[in-house]
């Protein structure tokens, strides 16, 4: 084996280890926000004692990016590029196919680097031949010369219905091997929109998107935006544990400092919905059907959950299916208690908003 081959093998091992680290840390360590919440507790839906509908007549189906979903719920972008990721994506794919929902995979950069890792992503499509599946690449890669041919390859790999571009500057800062290169990401996203041939959906990874950033993304003609706000899993926390393990004190201290950095999900959602006219996906700390209902009432077209689906996904497709079915049952129950028979009705549901969420909205971010 040549030195260059040896170096490549070493790099592949490092990538696979990082992917495994992310999965194991999210399962085994406390990685949730500490002193900040999603602020969904500041949104109070109004109980209707005369719903005038039957529970069994409620329709949770919704259209998103040209696909019909049985409910406004996806399993958010999570993983790929490691042995354990194969099983996770297979189980999620099987579940969303059976339930007519959707999913996105984690960053596919690893598969561009080594074709042998491709199956850890493509298993999602093999398990879900007709479900909505999103491909995924990072903003830092777009900034560093990621080509349109690369993007098309990611889409081909999954026969993907959309290309997600994850915007994660905070994670790149804390990650031991991070690449905080973001000098030309917006232009790169615009080029993807023009040339990749599927809807492009920028998303955060748990730090939230502001209305102002969303406005810039709208000018690039993206198809939807996923806010992925703060209040759930903190990727500063995830990378903090990795930096600590690798004895990188500067990164460890930064991870601790930025543990709760970000825009709370409900604040991010409201800010983005108020600034753009396109579908917005609510994610970041959503845990229940009530969170889904509040998201739709605040203007979201779709929601996504990742961390709470991770442990079930390491077990079986049935465990993932059970998890998703419970959330849909909860959503349907809330709709019954509001007296709304479909998602269009839920979008018009009245609510009371309290502090500190109201102040975030008044700030017009």
C-alpha positions as CSV (number, residue, x, y, z in Angstrom):
1,X,0.0,0.0,0.0
2,X,1.4,3.4,-1.0
3,X,1.8,6.2,1.6
4,X,-1.1,8.1,-0.1
5,X,-3.3,4.9,0.2
6,X,-2.3,4.5,3.8
7,X,-3.2,8.1,4.5
8,X,-6.5,7.7,2.9
9,X,-7.3,4.5,4.9
10,X,-6.4,6.4,8.0
11,X,-8.7,9.3,7.1
12,X,-11.5,6.8,6.4
13,X,-11.0,5.2,9.8
14,X,-11.1,8.7,11.4
15,X,-14.4,9.5,9.6
16,X,-16.0,6.3,10.6
17,X,-14.8,6.7,14.2
18,X,-16.3,10.2,14.3
19,X,-19.6,9.0,13.1
20,X,-19.6,6.2,15.7
21,X,-18.7,8.8,18.4
22,X,-21.6,11.0,17.5
23,X,-24.1,8.1,17.7
24,X,-22.7,6.8,21.0
25,X,-22.4,10.2,22.7
26,X,-26.0,11.1,21.8
27,X,-27.2,7.8,23.3
28,X,-24.9,7.6,26.3
29,X,-24.2,11.2,27.4
30,X,-26.3,14.1,28.5
31,X,-26.3,16.2,25.3
32,X,-29.5,18.2,25.7
33,X,-29.6,21.9,26.3
34,X,-29.2,22.8,29.9
35,X,-30.6,26.3,30.7
36,X,-32.4,27.1,27.5
37,X,-35.6,25.5,26.1
38,X,-37.4,25.3,22.8
39,X,-39.9,27.9,24.2
40,X,-42.8,25.8,23.0
41,X,-44.0,26.0,26.6
42,X,-44.8,29.7,25.8
43,X,-47.4,28.6,23.3
44,X,-50.7,27.6,24.7
45,X,-53.3,26.0,22.5
46,X,-57.0,26.6,23.4
47,X,-59.0,23.6,24.6
48,X,-62.3,23.2,22.8
49,X,-65.0,21.5,25.0
50,X,-67.3,21.2,21.9
51,X,-65.0,19.9,19.2
52,X,-68.0,18.8,17.0
53,X,-65.9,16.2,15.3
54,X,-65.2,12.5,15.7
55,X,-61.7,11.4,16.5
56,X,-61.7,8.8,13.8
57,X,-62.6,11.4,11.1
58,X,-59.4,13.5,11.7
59,X,-57.0,13.6,8.8
60,X,-53.3,14.3,9.6
61,X,-52.1,14.0,6.0
62,X,-50.1,16.8,4.4
63,X,-48.2,17.6,1.2
64,X,-44.6,18.7,1.4
65,X,-42.3,19.3,-1.6
66,X,-44.5,17.4,-3.9
67,X,-45.0,14.4,-1.7
68,X,-48.0,13.3,0.4
69,X,-47.2,12.3,4.0
70,X,-49.6,10.6,6.4
71,X,-48.6,13.3,9.0
72,X,-46.4,16.4,9.1
73,X,-43.5,14.4,10.6
74,X,-40.1,13.3,9.4
75,X,-37.2,11.5,11.0
76,X,-34.6,14.3,10.9
77,X,-31.1,14.0,9.4
78,X,-29.0,11.8,11.7
79,X,-26.2,9.6,10.5
80,X,-24.3,7.5,7.9
81,X,-20.7,6.5,7.2
82,X,-20.3,3.9,10.0
83,X,-21.4,0.3,10.6
84,X,-24.0,1.2,13.2
85,X,-25.3,3.9,10.9
86,X,-26.3,1.2,8.4
87,X,-28.6,-0.4,10.9
88,X,-30.0,2.9,12.0
89,X,-30.8,4.1,8.4
90,X,-32.3,0.7,7.5
91,X,-34.6,0.7,10.5
92,X,-35.7,4.3,10.0
93,X,-36.3,3.6,6.3
94,X,-38.4,0.6,6.9
95,X,-40.5,2.4,9.4
96,X,-41.1,5.6,7.3
97,X,-42.0,3.5,4.3
98,X,-44.6,1.6,6.2
99,X,-46.1,4.8,7.7
100,X,-45.8,6.9,4.6
101,X,-43.6,9.5,6.3
102,X,-40.1,10.6,5.4
103,X,-36.5,10.9,6.5
104,X,-33.1,12.5,5.8
105,X,-29.7,10.9,6.2
106,X,-26.7,12.5,7.9
107,X,-23.9,14.2,6.0
108,X,-22.8,12.0,3.0
109,X,-19.3,13.5,2.7
110,X,-17.9,10.2,4.0
111,X,-19.4,8.3,1.0
112,X,-17.8,10.8,-1.4
113,X,-14.5,10.0,0.2
114,X,-14.9,6.3,0.1
115,X,-17.5,4.4,-2.0
116,X,-17.4,1.5,0.5
117,X,-19.4,3.7,2.9
118,X,-22.1,4.4,0.3
119,X,-24.3,1.5,1.5
120,X,-24.6,3.0,5.0
121,X,-26.7,5.7,3.3
122,X,-28.2,3.9,0.3
123,X,-29.7,1.3,2.6
124,X,-32.3,4.0,3.5
125,X,-33.6,3.9,-0.1
126,X,-33.5,0.1,-0.3
127,X,-35.6,0.0,2.9
128,X,-37.9,2.8,1.7
129,X,-38.5,2.6,-2.1
130,X,-41.3,5.1,-2.2
131,X,-40.8,7.3,0.9
132,X,-39.5,10.9,0.9
133,X,-35.7,10.8,1.5
134,X,-33.4,13.8,1.8
135,X,-29.7,13.7,0.8
136,X,-27.3,15.8,2.9
137,X,-24.1,17.8,2.7
138,X,-22.6,20.5,4.9
139,X,-22.1,24.2,4.4
140,X,-18.4,23.9,5.1
141,X,-18.0,21.4,2.3
142,X,-20.0,23.8,-0.1
143,X,-17.5,26.5,0.8
144,X,-14.5,24.3,0.1
145,X,-15.2,23.5,-3.6
146,X,-17.9,20.8,-3.3
147,X,-18.9,20.4,-7.0
148,X,-22.2,20.1,-8.7
149,X,-21.2,16.6,-9.8
150,X,-20.6,15.7,-6.2
151,X,-24.1,17.0,-5.3
152,X,-25.6,15.0,-8.1
153,X,-23.8,11.9,-6.9
154,X,-25.3,12.3,-3.4
155,X,-28.8,12.6,-4.9
156,X,-28.2,9.6,-7.1
157,X,-26.9,7.5,-4.2
158,X,-30.3,7.8,-2.5
159,X,-32.5,8.6,-5.5
160,X,-33.2,11.5,-3.2
161,X,-36.2,13.7,-3.3
162,X,-34.3,16.7,-1.9
163,X,-30.8,17.8,-1.0
164,X,-30.4,19.1,2.6
165,X,-27.5,21.5,3.2
166,X,-26.7,21.6,6.9
167,X,-25.5,24.9,8.2
168,X,-23.4,24.2,11.4
169,X,-20.8,27.0,12.0
170,X,-21.0,26.5,15.8
171,X,-20.5,22.8,15.5
172,X,-17.5,23.3,13.1
173,X,-15.9,25.6,15.7
174,X,-16.1,23.1,18.5
175,X,-15.5,19.9,16.6
176,X,-11.9,18.7,17.1
177,X,-11.4,18.3,13.3
178,X,-13.9,21.0,12.4
179,X,-13.7,23.2,9.3
180,X,-15.1,26.7,10.1
181,X,-15.0,27.7,6.4
182,X,-18.2,29.7,5.5
183,X,-17.0,32.4,3.2
184,X,-19.1,31.5,0.1
185,X,-21.8,29.1,1.3
186,X,-24.8,31.2,0.1
187,X,-23.4,31.4,-3.4
188,X,-22.8,27.7,-3.4
189,X,-26.4,27.0,-2.2
190,X,-27.6,29.2,-5.1
191,X,-25.6,27.2,-7.6
192,X,-27.0,23.9,-6.1
193,X,-30.6,25.3,-6.5
194,X,-29.9,26.2,-10.1
195,X,-28.2,22.9,-11.2
196,X,-28.8,19.9,-8.9
197,X,-32.3,19.1,-10.1
198,X,-34.0,18.4,-6.8
199,X,-35.4,20.8,-4.1
200,X,-32.6,22.3,-1.9
201,X,-33.4,22.6,1.8
202,X,-30.9,24.4,4.1
203,X,-31.1,23.3,7.7
204,X,-29.4,24.1,11.0
205,X,-28.2,21.3,13.4
206,X,-29.7,22.6,16.6
207,X,-28.6,26.3,16.8
208,X,-31.6,27.8,15.0
209,X,-32.0,29.9,11.8
210,X,-32.9,33.6,12.1
211,X,-35.4,35.4,10.0
212,X,-32.7,37.5,8.4
213,X,-30.7,34.4,7.4
214,X,-33.9,32.9,6.0
215,X,-34.5,36.0,3.9
216,X,-31.0,35.5,2.3
217,X,-31.8,31.9,1.7
218,X,-35.1,32.8,0.1
219,X,-33.2,35.0,-2.4
220,X,-31.2,32.0,-3.3
221,X,-34.5,30.3,-4.3
222,X,-34.3,27.4,-1.9
223,X,-37.4,25.2,-1.7
224,X,-37.8,25.0,2.1
225,X,-35.9,25.8,5.3
226,X,-35.6,23.6,8.4
227,X,-35.0,25.8,11.5
228,X,-33.4,23.1,13.8
229,X,-33.5,25.4,16.8
230,X,-32.0,25.2,20.2
231,X,-33.7,23.4,23.1
232,X,-33.0,19.8,22.2
233,X,-29.6,18.2,21.3
234,X,-26.7,20.5,21.5
235,X,-23.9,19.7,19.0
236,X,-21.6,21.9,21.0
237,X,-22.2,19.4,23.8
238,X,-21.6,16.4,21.5
239,X,-18.3,17.9,20.3
240,X,-17.4,19.0,23.9
241,X,-17.2,15.3,24.9
242,X,-15.1,14.4,21.9
243,X,-12.7,17.3,22.5
244,X,-12.4,16.3,26.2
245,X,-11.6,12.7,25.2
246,X,-9.0,13.9,22.7
247,X,-7.4,16.3,25.3
248,X,-8.1,19.4,23.3
249,X,-8.8,21.8,26.1
250,X,-9.4,24.9,23.9
251,X,-12.2,23.1,22.0
252,X,-13.5,21.5,25.3
253,X,-13.8,24.9,26.9
254,X,-15.5,26.4,23.8
255,X,-18.0,23.5,23.8
256,X,-18.9,24.2,27.4
257,X,-19.3,27.9,26.6
258,X,-21.5,27.3,23.6
259,X,-23.5,24.4,25.1
260,X,-26.7,26.5,25.1
261,X,-25.8,28.8,22.2
262,X,-28.6,29.4,19.7
263,X,-32.1,30.5,18.9
264,X,-34.8,28.6,20.7
265,X,-36.8,26.5,18.2
266,X,-40.2,28.3,18.7
267,X,-38.5,31.7,18.3
268,X,-36.6,30.5,15.2
269,X,-39.7,29.1,13.7
270,X,-41.8,32.3,14.2
271,X,-39.0,34.5,13.0
272,X,-38.5,32.5,9.8
273,X,-42.2,32.1,9.1
274,X,-42.7,35.8,9.5
275,X,-39.9,36.6,7.0
276,X,-40.3,34.1,4.1
277,X,-43.0,32.7,1.9
278,X,-42.0,29.0,1.6
279,X,-42.5,25.8,3.5
280,X,-40.7,25.9,6.9
281,X,-39.8,22.7,8.8
282,X,-39.9,22.9,12.6
283,X,-37.2,20.8,14.4
284,X,-34.8,21.0,17.3
285,X,-36.1,19.6,20.6
286,X,-39.5,18.4,19.4
287,X,-40.5,15.4,21.5
288,X,-44.3,15.0,21.3
289,X,-47.4,15.3,19.2
290,X,-48.1,18.5,21.2
291,X,-44.9,20.0,19.9
292,X,-45.9,19.1,16.4
293,X,-49.3,20.7,16.8
294,X,-47.8,23.9,18.2
295,X,-45.3,24.0,15.3
296,X,-48.1,23.7,12.7
297,X,-50.2,26.4,14.6
298,X,-47.1,28.7,14.5
299,X,-46.8,28.3,10.7
300,X,-44.6,25.2,10.1
301,X,-45.5,23.0,7.1
302,X,-43.6,20.0,8.4
303,X,-41.7,18.9,11.5
304,X,-38.7,16.6,12.1
305,X,-37.4,14.7,15.1
306,X,-34.0,13.1,15.3
307,X,-32.6,12.5,18.8
308,X,-35.7,10.8,20.3
309,X,-35.8,8.4,17.3
310,X,-32.1,7.4,17.7
311,X,-32.4,4.9,20.4
312,X,-35.4,3.1,18.8
313,X,-33.5,3.1,15.5
314,X,-30.6,1.2,17.1
315,X,-33.1,-1.5,18.2
316,X,-35.5,-2.3,15.3
317,X,-37.7,-0.9,12.6
318,X,-40.7,-1.8,14.8
319,X,-39.3,0.3,17.7
320,X,-39.1,3.3,15.3
321,X,-42.5,2.6,13.9
322,X,-44.0,2.5,17.5
323,X,-42.2,5.8,18.3
324,X,-43.6,7.5,15.2
325,X,-47.1,6.1,15.6
326,X,-47.3,7.4,19.2
327,X,-46.4,10.9,18.0
328,X,-49.1,10.8,15.3
329,X,-51.6,9.5,17.8
330,X,-50.7,12.4,20.1
331,X,-51.0,14.9,17.3
332,X,-54.4,13.6,16.3
333,X,-55.5,13.8,20.0
334,X,-54.5,17.4,20.2
335,X,-56.4,18.2,16.9
336,X,-59.5,16.5,18.4
337,X,-59.1,18.7,21.5
338,X,-58.9,21.8,19.3
339,X,-61.9,20.8,17.2
340,X,-59.9,20.7,13.9
341,X,-60.3,17.9,11.4
342,X,-57.3,18.4,9.2
343,X,-53.9,20.1,9.0
344,X,-55.3,23.2,7.3
345,X,-57.6,23.7,10.3
346,X,-54.6,23.2,12.6
347,X,-52.7,26.0,10.8
348,X,-55.5,28.4,11.8
349,X,-55.8,27.2,15.5
350,X,-55.8,30.0,18.1
351,X,-53.1,30.2,20.8
352,X,-51.9,32.4,23.6
353,X,-48.2,33.3,23.5
354,X,-46.3,34.3,26.7
355,X,-42.9,35.5,27.6
356,X,-40.0,35.1,26.8
357,X,-41.1,33.9,23.4
358,X,-43.0,37.2,22.7
359,X,-39.8,39.2,23.3
360,X,-37.9,37.1,20.8
361,X,-40.6,37.8,18.2
362,X,-40.7,41.5,19.0
363,X,-36.9,41.6,18.4
364,X,-37.6,40.9,14.7
365,X,-34.5,38.7,14.2
